[in-house]
Amino acid sequence: MAETVDIHALAGAYALDAVDDVERAAFDRHLRDCEACAVEVAELRETASWLTHAVASPPPPRLREAVLAEIGRTAQERPRRSAPGAGRSRRSRLVRWAVAGVAAAVLAAGVGVGTWTVAQQGVRQENARIDGVLAAPDARLVSAEMGGGRVTLVVSPSRDAAVAVLDGLDDPGADKDYQLWMLDSAGPRSVGVVAGGTGRRYIEGLASGFAVTKEPAGGSDRPTEPLVGQIRL
C-alpha cells in the first residue's frame, strides 16, 4: 500500500517553494481551509526572508538544499484538533531553528549569505561594464584561434576597455589557469584569470596587444610560460 503523506508536513517545503506542481496545487487547496498552516507558512517565509531579500537572484543551491534537508529531518507534527495553535507553534519553531542552524553552518563554512551577496553585487557590476562595452558605438571585434579554441575581443577605444571571450580552449591542466595580459612598451599587464577554457572578462585599459598564457592557479605577477596566443590591437 502506498504511503500517505501528511499534507501538514509540506508547510516547510511549501514556504521555501520546494514542492512540485502537484504538491503545490494540493497545498494551495489545503491552505484555504487550514488557518494553522496558513499562519505557519507566513511565519516561515518571514523567518527565511533574510536569506533572499538582499539580492535579486535565488539563494545558493547549497544553502537551499541544506535547509531543505534539515527541514526533512525535523519533526513536523500534524496539529492536534484539540490544540491546533500549539502544534503549529511547535512546528514553526522547529523549522525556524533548522533554518537558523543551517544558515549558521553555511556561514561557518565560508559561503554565507553576506559573502554570497557581495559576490552577486560584483557579478552585476561586471555584467554592467561588459554591457557598456558591447553597446559602445565604436566597439569592434578582433579574434584569433589559440589553445584549441578561439579568443575574441570586443574593443571600445571610447571606453578604454574591452571584453575578452574565451571559447573552447583546451583544459589548462591540473593546478593551472589561463591568464590574460595587455601588452605595451612597459611590458605585460595582467587583466584577469579564467579557470578552464571558456569564460569572459571585462578589461579596463587598452594597450597595443593582448596575450594569453597558462599560469599556476590564481595567476602570476608576470608570465612564466610561453604564450598560448596573441592578438594585435
C-alpha positions in Angstrom: 0.0 0.0 0.0 1.3 3.4 -0.9 2.4 5.6 2.0 0.1 8.5 2.8 1.9 11.9 3.1 0.6 14.2 5.8 -0.3 17.4 3.9 0.6 19.5 7.0 4.2 18.2 6.7 4.6 20.1 3.4 4.4 23.5 5.1 8.2 24.0 5.4 8.9 22.9 1.8 6.0 25.0 0.5 7.3 28.1 2.3 10.6 27.6 0.6 9.0 26.9 -2.8 10.5 23.4 -2.8 7.4 21.4 -3.8 6.4 20.1 -7.2 3.4 21.3 -9.2 1.1 18.5 -7.8 2.1 19.2 -4.2 1.8 22.9 -4.7 -1.8 22.6 -6.0 -2.7 20.3 -3.2 -1.3 22.5 -0.6 -2.9 25.6 -2.1 -6.3 23.9 -1.7 -5.3 22.8 1.8 -4.4 26.4 2.8 -8.0 27.6 2.1 -9.3 25.6 5.0 -6.3 25.3 7.3 -5.6 28.5 9.2 -2.9 26.9 11.2 -0.8 26.0 8.1 -1.5 29.4 6.5 -0.1 31.2 9.6 2.8 28.7 9.7 3.8 29.3 6.1 3.6 33.1 6.6 5.9 32.8 9.7 8.4 30.5 7.9 8.6 32.8 4.9 9.3 35.8 7.2 11.9 33.8 9.0 13.7 32.7 5.8 13.3 36.1 4.0 16.7 37.3 5.2 18.3 34.6 3.1 17.0 36.1 -0.1 15.8 39.7 0.3 19.3 41.3 -0.2 19.7 40.1 -3.8 17.6 39.6 -6.8 18.8 36.1 -7.7 17.9 32.9 -5.9 19.9 31.8 -2.9 22.9 29.4 -3.5 21.7 25.9 -4.3 23.9 24.5 -1.5 22.2 26.7 1.1 18.7 25.8 -0.2 19.5 22.1 -0.3 20.9 22.2 3.2 17.9 24.0 4.6 15.5 21.5 2.9 17.5 18.5 4.1 17.4 19.8 7.7 13.6 20.5 7.4 13.2 16.9 6.2 14.9 15.7 9.4 12.8 18.0 11.6 9.6 16.5 13.0 6.7 18.4 11.6 3.8 17.1 13.6 0.2 17.4 12.4 -1.7 19.9 14.6 -3.9 18.2 17.1 -7.6 19.1 16.7 -7.8 20.0 20.3 -4.9 22.4 20.2 -4.1 23.4 16.6 -2.2 26.5 17.7 0.2 24.6 19.9 1.1 22.1 17.2 1.6 24.8 14.6 3.7 26.9 17.0 6.0 23.9 17.8 6.5 23.0 14.1 7.2 26.7 13.3 9.8 26.9 16.0 11.4 23.6 14.9 11.7 24.7 11.3 12.9 28.2 12.2 15.6 26.5 14.3 16.5 24.4 11.4 16.8 27.4 9.0 18.9 29.3 11.6 21.1 26.3 12.3 21.8 25.6 8.7 22.5 29.2 7.9 25.0 29.3 10.8 26.7 26.2 9.4 26.9 27.7 6.0 28.3 30.9 7.3 30.9 29.0 9.3 31.9 27.2 6.1 32.7 30.5 4.4 29.8 30.5 2.0 27.5 32.7 4.0 24.8 34.9 2.6 26.8 38.0 3.2 29.7 36.7 1.2 27.4 35.5 -1.5 25.6 38.9 -1.6 28.9 40.7 -2.2 29.8 38.2 -4.9 26.5 38.7 -6.6 27.0 42.5 -6.5 30.4 42.1 -8.1 28.9 39.9 -10.9 26.2 42.5 -11.6 28.7 45.3 -11.7 30.9 43.3 -14.1 28.0 42.5 -16.3 27.0 46.2 -16.4 30.6 47.1 -17.5 30.5 44.3 -20.2 27.2 45.6 -21.5 28.6 49.1 -21.7 31.5 47.9 -23.9 29.2 45.8 -26.1 26.8 48.7 -26.6 29.5 51.3 -27.4 29.2 52.8 -30.8 32.9 52.3 -31.6 33.0 48.7 -30.4 34.8 46.4 -32.8 35.7 42.6 -32.8 39.1 41.0 -33.2 39.6 37.3 -32.7 42.2 34.6 -33.1 42.3 30.8 -32.8 44.6 29.7 -30.0 44.9 26.9 -27.5 42.5 24.6 -29.4 39.7 27.2 -29.3 39.0 30.8 -30.1 39.6 34.1 -28.2 37.5 37.1 -29.2 38.0 40.7 -28.0 35.3 43.3 -28.2 37.3 46.6 -28.0 35.9 50.1 -27.3 38.5 52.9 -27.6 36.0 55.5 -26.3 35.6 53.5 -23.1 39.3 52.5 -23.0 38.0 49.0 -22.3 37.5 45.6 -23.8 35.7 42.3 -23.2 37.7 39.1 -23.7 35.7 35.9 -24.5 37.5 32.5 -24.4 35.6 29.7 -26.2 36.6 26.1 -26.1 40.3 26.4 -25.2 41.9 23.1 -24.1 41.8 22.3 -20.4 44.8 24.2 -19.0 45.7 21.2 -16.8 45.9 20.4 -13.1 46.5 23.5 -10.9 46.6 25.7 -14.0 44.5 28.7 -15.2 44.5 30.8 -18.3 45.8 34.3 -17.6 45.1 37.3 -19.8 47.5 40.1 -20.4 47.6 43.5 -22.1 50.9 44.2 -23.8 52.6 47.6 -24.3 56.0 49.1 -24.2 56.0 48.8 -20.4 55.6 45.1 -20.6 52.7 42.7 -19.9 49.9 43.7 -17.5 47.6 41.1 -16.0 44.0 41.7 -16.8 42.4 38.6 -15.4 42.4 34.9 -14.9 40.0 32.3 -16.4 39.6 28.9 -14.9 39.1 26.4 -17.7 38.9 27.0 -21.4 35.7 29.0 -21.5 34.8 32.3 -19.9 34.8 36.1 -20.3 36.4 39.0 -18.6 36.0 42.8 -18.6 39.3 44.5 -19.3 39.9 48.1 -18.2 42.7 50.0 -20.0 43.6 49.1 -23.6 47.1 48.6 -25.0 48.8 47.7 -28.3 48.4 43.9 -27.8 46.7 41.1 -25.9 48.0 37.7 -24.9 47.0 34.5 -23.1 49.3 32.2 -21.1 48.9 29.2 -18.9 49.9 30.0 -15.3 49.7 28.4 -11.9 46.1 28.5 -10.5 45.3 32.0 -9.4 47.7 33.7 -11.8 51.2 35.1 -11.8 52.7 38.6 -11.5 54.5 38.1 -14.8 54.1 35.4 -17.5 56.0 32.3 -16.6 55.2 30.1 -19.6 55.2 30.6 -23.4 52.2 32.5 -24.9 49.2 30.4 -25.8 48.3 33.1 -28.3 48.5 36.8 -29.0 46.2 39.4 -30.7 47.4 42.8 -32.0 45.1 45.7 -31.2 
